[in-house]
Amino acid sequence: MTTPLESRRIVIAGASSLLGAELKTLLEESRFAASEFRLVDEETAAGTLTEAGGEAAVIQPVEDDSFHKAWIVFFTGSPAFTARNLGLAKESGARIVDLSGGCAGQTGAQTWLPKFEAQAGSNPRGNKGIFAIPSAPAEIVARLAVALRPLQLRTLAAVAFQPVSASAGKAGIEELESQTGQLLSFQPLGKHVFDAQVAFAMLDRFGDRSSPKLDASLEILRREVRSSLPNEIAFPALQLLHAPVYYGTAVSACAFLDGASDAAAIARACISMGFGVTKEDAAPSNITPAGETSLQLAPPRRDASAANAWWFWSAADNLRLPAANAVKLAEKLLE
């Protein structure tokens, strides 16, 4: 006998994060709106007053019974928070959906993206284990690589531009905002989060005393992409850079194709993998996909100086996209 949705307990672990808040909003707008929500997080966030299911709720610290009787557990905090609490969540027998990157590439964790199963061999039916939802830049790179495979993709290199909301959440946003004001008013910079100037600056690393580490984020991105791709696709070269923006991710990629192709054929291949190709005069930015679940892609451009090389520019909402994918997975697990 199927358990009614309103009796299914949903735990959001990392509920105070920007991603956790986005996921909760989407769940409340979905068929899970009547479910029982339990919100847990780090000790520092415990006691935060919020709402869930239209009622007042308090974020609780993780305790021995936090995942008791849960149907599904979403991890939306830091990878370290996921690692510390994954074992306890497993003991509950709940389905586990990780959006933190902590489970990416781990044995026993299945990477999942919507409408990607046939290409990547990812099908959650009947699986009650751990699912990893890739980040927005990882999804862009993975879908691009799979889209170009029939066009005889030889090599792919991509640079992802990470906003401060993905690097350090609310604290990162506040520091970027304060640094912007300080620079414009010629005041000394506060560098408590990043130990570096992140306003008006592109960086490939933060300061030594920074808690967020770009190299750690890059390693997670590599694991996410690697676990998403079929084995026969060569692993792309990847780089991750800090972009001085609040929200939204963008990816610049260059692909070398052994086969002869034109822009129209390449665009069709990308559309078949879920990209929305914009008009030539309406290229995407980190702002254009805000609040959307789309993967925006500018028309592919041939490199004039290298044979069979094509450039791609794509953008997505770094919060809404993975959160929406997690809700779609939860809906699929009901089938």
C-alpha positions as CSV (number, residue, x, y, z in Angstrom):
1,M,0.0,0.0,0.0
2,T,1.4,3.4,-1.0
3,T,2.0,5.9,1.8
4,P,0.1,9.1,1.2
5,L,2.2,12.1,0.3
6,E,1.1,14.0,3.4
7,S,2.6,11.2,5.6
8,R,6.0,11.3,3.9
9,R,8.6,13.0,6.0
10,I,11.0,15.2,4.1
11,V,14.3,16.2,5.8
12,I,16.3,19.2,4.4
13,A,19.7,18.9,5.9
14,G,21.4,22.3,5.4
15,A,18.1,24.1,5.5
16,S,19.6,27.6,6.2
17,S,21.7,27.6,3.1
18,L,20.7,29.4,0.0
19,L,20.3,26.1,-1.9
20,G,18.3,24.7,1.0
21,A,15.9,27.6,1.0
22,E,15.5,27.4,-2.8
23,L,14.7,23.6,-2.5
24,K,12.2,24.2,0.2
25,T,10.4,26.8,-1.8
26,L,10.1,24.4,-4.9
27,L,9.0,21.5,-2.7
28,E,6.2,23.6,-1.3
29,E,5.1,24.5,-4.8
30,S,5.1,20.9,-5.9
31,R,3.1,17.8,-5.2
32,F,5.0,17.4,-1.9
33,A,3.5,20.6,-0.5
34,A,1.4,18.6,2.0
35,S,4.3,16.5,3.2
36,E,5.9,16.8,6.7
37,F,9.0,18.9,6.6
38,R,11.9,18.7,9.0
39,L,14.7,21.3,8.8
40,V,18.1,20.6,10.2
41,D,21.5,22.3,9.9
42,E,24.8,23.1,11.6
43,E,24.8,24.1,15.3
44,T,25.4,27.7,14.3
45,A,22.1,27.8,12.3
46,A,20.1,26.0,14.9
47,G,17.2,28.0,16.3
48,T,16.7,30.1,13.2
49,L,13.0,30.8,12.7
50,T,11.6,30.1,9.2
51,E,8.5,28.5,7.8
52,A,7.7,25.2,6.2
53,G,4.4,24.1,4.6
54,G,2.9,27.5,5.4
55,E,3.6,27.2,9.2
56,A,6.3,28.5,11.4
57,A,9.3,26.2,11.8
58,V,12.6,26.3,13.6
59,I,15.8,24.9,12.1
60,Q,17.1,22.2,14.5
61,P,20.6,20.8,15.0
62,V,21.3,17.3,13.8
63,E,20.5,14.8,16.5
64,D,20.3,11.0,16.7
65,D,16.6,11.0,15.6
66,S,16.8,13.8,13.1
67,F,16.3,11.4,10.1
68,H,13.9,9.0,11.9
69,K,11.0,7.9,9.6
70,A,12.2,10.1,6.8
71,W,11.1,9.1,3.3
72,I,13.8,11.3,1.7
73,V,16.7,13.4,2.9
74,F,18.1,16.3,0.9
75,F,21.6,17.4,1.7
76,T,22.0,21.1,0.7
77,G,24.7,22.4,3.1
78,S,28.5,22.1,2.8
79,P,30.2,18.9,1.6
80,A,31.8,18.6,5.1
81,F,28.3,18.8,6.7
82,T,27.1,16.1,4.4
83,A,30.1,13.9,5.2
84,R,29.5,14.2,9.0
85,N,25.8,13.3,8.8
86,L,25.6,10.9,5.9
87,G,26.0,7.8,8.0
88,L,23.1,8.8,10.3
89,A,20.9,9.5,7.3
90,K,21.7,6.1,5.9
91,E,20.7,4.4,9.1
92,S,17.1,5.8,8.7
93,G,16.7,3.8,5.4
94,A,15.6,7.0,3.6
95,R,16.4,7.8,0.1
96,I,19.2,10.4,0.1
97,V,19.6,13.1,-2.5
98,D,22.8,15.1,-2.2
99,L,23.1,18.6,-3.7
100,S,26.2,19.6,-1.8
101,G,28.8,17.8,-4.0
102,G,29.9,15.7,-1.0
103,C,28.7,12.4,-2.5
104,A,29.8,13.1,-6.1
105,G,31.7,10.2,-7.5
106,Q,31.4,8.1,-4.4
107,T,30.9,4.4,-4.6
108,G,27.2,3.7,-4.1
109,A,26.1,7.2,-5.1
110,Q,24.2,7.5,-8.4
111,T,24.5,10.7,-10.3
112,W,21.2,11.8,-11.8
113,L,20.0,14.5,-14.2
114,P,16.6,14.7,-15.8
115,K,16.2,13.3,-19.3
116,F,19.8,12.1,-19.2
117,E,19.3,8.5,-18.5
118,A,19.5,7.0,-22.0
119,Q,22.9,8.7,-22.6
120,A,24.5,8.3,-19.2
121,G,22.8,5.0,-18.1
122,S,21.3,6.8,-15.0
123,N,17.9,5.4,-14.0
124,P,16.6,5.8,-10.5
125,R,13.7,3.4,-10.7
126,G,13.7,0.9,-7.8
127,N,16.9,2.4,-6.4
128,K,16.7,3.4,-2.8
129,G,20.3,4.5,-2.2
130,I,22.1,7.7,-2.6
131,F,21.6,10.1,-5.5
132,A,23.9,13.0,-6.4
133,I,22.5,16.0,-8.2
134,P,25.3,17.8,-10.1
135,S,25.8,21.6,-9.8
136,A,24.7,23.9,-12.6
137,P,28.2,24.2,-14.2
138,A,28.7,20.4,-14.0
139,E,25.4,19.9,-15.7
140,I,26.3,22.3,-18.5
141,V,29.7,20.6,-19.2
142,A,28.2,17.1,-19.0
143,R,25.3,17.8,-21.3
144,L,27.6,19.6,-23.8
145,A,30.0,16.7,-23.9
146,V,27.2,14.2,-24.5
147,A,25.6,16.5,-27.1
148,L,28.8,16.7,-29.1
149,R,29.6,13.0,-29.0
150,P,27.8,12.1,-32.2
151,L,29.7,14.9,-33.9
152,Q,33.0,13.1,-33.2
153,L,34.1,15.1,-30.2
154,R,37.8,14.8,-29.7
155,T,38.6,17.1,-26.8
156,L,36.6,19.5,-24.7
157,A,37.9,22.2,-22.3
158,A,35.7,24.4,-20.1
159,V,36.1,27.3,-17.7
160,A,33.3,27.7,-15.2
161,F,32.7,31.1,-13.5
162,Q,31.6,30.7,-9.9
163,P,29.5,33.4,-8.1
164,V,29.9,34.2,-4.5
165,S,26.6,32.6,-3.6
166,A,28.1,29.2,-4.7
167,S,31.4,29.9,-3.0
168,A,30.3,31.0,0.5
169,G,26.5,31.5,0.5
170,K,25.0,34.4,2.4
171,A,28.3,35.3,4.0
172,G,29.9,35.5,0.6
173,I,27.1,37.7,-0.8
174,E,27.4,40.1,2.2
175,E,31.2,40.4,1.8
176,L,30.9,41.1,-1.9
177,E,28.3,43.7,-1.2
178,S,30.4,45.4,1.5
179,Q,33.6,45.3,-0.5
180,T,31.8,47.0,-3.5
181,G,30.7,49.8,-1.2
182,Q,34.1,50.1,0.4
183,L,35.9,50.3,-2.9
184,L,33.6,52.9,-4.3
185,S,34.0,55.1,-1.1
186,F,37.8,54.5,-0.9
187,Q,37.5,52.7,2.5
188,P,39.7,49.7,3.7
189,L,38.4,46.4,2.5
190,G,36.9,43.8,4.8
191,K,38.2,40.3,3.9
192,H,36.8,38.1,6.6
193,V,35.3,35.5,4.3
194,F,37.6,35.3,1.3
195,D,40.8,36.9,2.6
196,A,41.0,38.6,-0.8
197,Q,39.4,41.3,-2.9
198,V,36.5,39.6,-4.6
199,A,34.7,42.8,-5.8
200,F,35.6,43.9,-9.3
201,A,38.1,41.0,-9.4
202,M,38.5,37.7,-11.3
203,L,40.4,35.2,-9.3
204,D,41.7,31.6,-9.6
205,R,42.2,31.3,-5.8
206,F,41.2,33.1,-2.6
207,G,43.5,34.2,0.2
208,D,45.3,31.7,2.4
209,R,43.0,32.3,5.4
210,S,39.8,31.9,3.3
211,S,37.5,29.1,4.3
212,P,36.0,28.7,0.8
213,K,38.7,27.1,-1.4
214,L,38.4,27.4,-5.2
215,D,40.6,24.3,-5.7
216,A,38.3,22.3,-3.4
217,S,35.3,23.5,-5.5
218,L,37.1,22.6,-8.7
219,E,37.7,19.1,-7.4
220,I,34.0,18.6,-6.7
221,L,33.2,20.0,-10.1
222,R,35.6,17.4,-11.7
223,R,34.0,14.6,-9.7
224,E,30.5,15.7,-10.7
225,V,31.3,15.8,-14.4
226,R,33.3,12.5,-14.3
227,S,30.4,10.7,-12.6
228,S,27.9,12.1,-15.1
229,L,29.6,11.1,-18.3
230,P,29.6,7.7,-20.0
231,N,33.0,6.0,-19.9
232,E,33.5,6.3,-23.6
233,I,33.6,10.1,-23.5
234,A,37.0,11.6,-22.8
235,F,37.1,13.6,-19.6
236,P,37.1,17.4,-20.3
237,A,39.8,19.7,-19.1
238,L,38.2,21.9,-16.4
239,Q,39.0,25.2,-14.7
240,L,37.0,27.1,-12.1
241,L,37.3,30.9,-11.6
242,H,35.8,33.3,-9.2
243,A,33.4,35.8,-10.8
244,P,32.6,39.0,-8.9
245,V,28.8,38.4,-9.1
246,Y,26.2,37.4,-6.6
247,Y,24.2,34.7,-8.4
248,G,24.2,32.8,-11.6
249,T,26.9,30.6,-13.2
250,A,28.4,30.8,-16.7
251,V,30.6,28.4,-18.6
252,S,32.9,29.0,-21.6
253,A,33.9,25.9,-23.4
254,C,36.0,25.0,-26.5
255,A,35.4,21.7,-28.4
256,F,37.5,20.1,-31.1
257,L,35.4,18.0,-33.4
258,D,36.9,15.5,-35.8
259,G,33.9,15.4,-38.0
260,A,32.8,18.2,-40.3
261,S,29.9,20.2,-38.8
262,D,28.2,23.5,-39.1
263,A,26.7,25.8,-36.5
264,A,23.1,24.7,-37.2
265,A,23.9,21.0,-36.8
266,I,25.8,21.7,-33.6
267,A,23.0,23.8,-32.2
268,R,20.5,21.0,-32.9
269,A,22.6,18.5,-31.1
270,C,22.8,20.8,-28.1
271,I,19.0,21.4,-28.1
272,S,18.5,17.7,-28.1
273,M,20.4,17.6,-24.8
274,G,18.3,20.2,-23.1
275,F,19.9,23.5,-24.0
276,G,17.9,26.5,-25.1
277,V,19.9,28.2,-27.9
278,T,19.4,32.0,-27.8
279,K,19.4,34.4,-30.7
280,E,22.7,35.8,-31.9
281,D,21.9,39.2,-30.5
282,A,20.6,37.9,-27.1
283,A,23.5,36.0,-25.6
284,P,23.0,34.7,-22.1
285,S,24.7,36.1,-19.0
286,N,24.7,35.1,-15.3
287,I,21.6,37.3,-15.0
288,T,19.4,36.1,-17.8
289,P,18.5,32.7,-16.4
290,A,17.7,34.0,-12.9
291,G,14.7,32.2,-11.5
292,E,14.6,29.7,-14.4
293,T,15.5,26.1,-14.8
294,S,16.7,26.4,-18.3
295,L,20.2,25.9,-19.7
296,Q,20.9,28.9,-21.9
297,L,23.4,28.6,-24.7
298,A,24.6,31.2,-27.2
299,P,24.8,30.1,-30.8
300,P,28.0,28.0,-31.3
301,R,30.9,29.9,-32.9
302,R,33.7,28.5,-35.0
303,D,37.2,29.4,-34.0
304,A,38.8,31.3,-36.9
305,S,42.4,30.3,-35.9
306,A,42.0,26.6,-35.1
307,A,40.6,23.9,-37.5
308,N,37.4,22.2,-36.2
309,A,37.4,24.2,-33.0
310,W,34.1,25.6,-31.7
311,W,33.3,27.9,-28.8
312,F,30.3,27.7,-26.5
313,W,28.9,30.1,-23.9
314,S,26.3,28.9,-21.5
315,A,24.6,30.2,-18.3
316,A,22.2,28.9,-15.7
317,D,20.7,29.7,-12.3
318,N,23.1,28.1,-9.8
319,L,20.4,27.6,-7.2
320,R,17.2,27.1,-9.0
321,L,18.5,24.5,-11.5
322,P,19.9,21.9,-9.1
323,A,17.0,22.4,-6.7
324,A,14.5,21.8,-9.5
325,N,16.4,18.7,-10.6
326,A,16.2,17.4,-7.0
327,V,12.4,17.9,-7.0
328,K,12.1,16.1,-10.3
329,L,14.1,13.2,-9.0
330,A,11.9,13.0,-5.9
331,E,8.8,12.9,-8.1
332,K,10.3,10.1,-10.2
333,L,11.1,8.1,-7.1
334,L,7.3,8.0,-6.4
335,E,6.7,6.1,-9.6
